[in-house]
Amino acid sequence: MKMGVFKKWGKSVIGRFSKVQLLSIGIIVVIAFFIGDSNVFNRFNNEMKISELNKQIKYYREETQKNKEKLTEFYSGKENIEKFARENYLMKKPGEDVFIIE
């Protein structure tokens, strides 16, 4: 029953247009979706790029938050700065020996 309705509707719509008009509409649709600057393939690629950039934004926001926490820790006291220098730059106090284990 539903197929009959669609066939009837399709014939009434197609019957209103001439072949030239239908061909023109078809060409416009092909140009709009497949050949133009904003075609389906470009949109898909742009969506992929947007997704990748959103992942990068999330990563850098997390890194920024970690760095802010480290910075506030450094401002909290001289001991924290000394600890950071010892761990990352292998600095030492006079008379100490530093052993590097890798």
Backbone torsions as a table, in degrees:
resi	resn	phi	psi	omega
1	MET	NA	-44.4	-178.6
2	LYS	-67.7	-35.8	178.4
3	MET	-62.7	-37.4	178.5
4	GLY	-63.2	-37.0	178.7
5	VAL	-66.3	-43.8	179.8
6	PHE	-65.9	-40.5	179.1
7	LYS	-63.7	-42.8	-179.5
8	LYS	-64.7	-43.3	179.3
9	TRP	-65.7	-42.4	179.1
10	GLY	-62.1	-42.7	178.6
11	LYS	-65.8	-36.3	-179.5
12	SER	-70.9	-36.2	178.6
13	VAL	-71.4	-47.5	-179.5
14	ILE	-66.2	-34.7	-180.0
15	GLY	-65.9	-20.8	-179.2
16	ARG	-79.5	-22.3	-177.7
17	PHE	-106.9	150.0	175.4
18	SER	-83.5	169.9	-179.8
19	LYS	-63.5	-36.2	179.4
20	VAL	-65.7	-41.9	179.1
21	GLN	-65.6	-42.4	178.1
22	LEU	-64.0	-40.0	177.1
23	LEU	-63.8	-42.1	178.5
24	SER	-62.8	-43.8	178.7
25	ILE	-63.0	-42.6	178.3
26	GLY	-61.3	-43.4	179.2
27	ILE	-64.5	-42.7	179.4
28	ILE	-62.5	-41.4	179.2
29	VAL	-64.1	-43.5	179.3
30	VAL	-62.7	-44.1	179.8
31	ILE	-64.7	-42.8	-176.6
32	ALA	-66.7	-40.1	-173.6
33	PHE	-94.8	-22.5	-173.2
34	PHE	-124.7	-24.1	-173.5
35	ILE	-110.5	-31.4	-174.4
36	GLY	-65.2	176.8	-178.7
37	ASP	-65.5	-33.9	-179.4
38	SER	-107.3	54.3	-178.9
39	ASN	-77.7	176.4	-175.6
40	VAL	-61.4	-40.1	-177.6
41	PHE	-68.1	-42.4	177.4
42	ASN	-64.0	-40.4	178.8
43	ARG	-62.6	-42.1	178.4
44	PHE	-62.5	-45.1	178.1
45	ASN	-62.5	-40.8	179.1
46	ASN	-65.1	-38.5	176.7
47	GLU	-63.3	-38.8	177.8
48	MET	-65.1	-42.8	178.5
49	LYS	-63.6	-42.2	179.3
50	ILE	-61.6	-41.9	179.0
51	SER	-61.9	-45.4	179.1
52	GLU	-63.9	-42.0	179.5
53	LEU	-66.7	-35.7	176.5
54	ASN	-65.0	-36.7	175.8
55	LYS	-63.8	-42.0	179.0
56	GLN	-65.2	-39.6	178.4
57	ILE	-61.1	-44.7	179.3
58	LYS	-61.4	-44.5	179.9
59	TYR	-60.7	-48.2	-176.5
60	TYR	-70.0	-30.2	174.7
61	ARG	-66.3	-40.3	176.9
62	GLU	-64.4	-42.7	178.6
63	GLU	-64.0	-39.5	178.2
64	THR	-62.4	-42.3	178.7
65	GLN	-62.9	-42.5	178.0
66	LYS	-62.0	-42.8	-179.0
67	ASN	-67.6	-35.1	176.2
68	LYS	-64.1	-40.8	178.2
69	GLU	-63.7	-42.2	177.5
70	LYS	-62.7	-40.6	-178.7
71	LEU	-64.4	-43.4	177.7
72	THR	-65.7	-33.0	176.7
73	GLU	-65.6	-39.3	179.0
74	PHE	-65.3	-38.3	-179.2
75	TYR	-72.8	-12.4	-175.7
76	SER	-77.2	-21.3	178.3
77	GLY	178.2	162.0	-178.5
78	LYS	-67.5	-31.4	-178.6
79	GLU	-62.4	-37.7	-179.6
80	ASN	-68.3	-38.7	177.2
81	ILE	-65.3	-42.0	179.1
82	GLU	-63.7	-41.8	178.6
83	LYS	-61.6	-44.1	179.2
84	PHE	-62.0	-44.9	-179.5
85	ALA	-63.7	-39.5	179.4
86	ARG	-65.7	-43.2	-175.8
87	GLU	-73.4	-40.9	-171.6
88	ASN	-97.4	-31.2	-176.2
89	TYR	-114.1	7.9	176.4
90	LEU	55.3	37.0	177.3
91	MET	-80.0	158.7	-177.7
92	LYS	-145.9	162.6	175.2
93	LYS	-84.1	156.9	177.3
94	PRO	-59.9	133.3	178.6
95	GLY	90.1	-1.7	179.0
96	GLU	-96.5	155.3	172.6
97	ASP	-111.5	138.9	179.2
98	VAL	-111.9	127.1	177.5
99	PHE	-110.6	126.6	-179.4
100	ILE	-101.3	122.6	178.5
101	ILE	-114.9	121.3	-179.7
102	GLU	-116.8	NA	NA
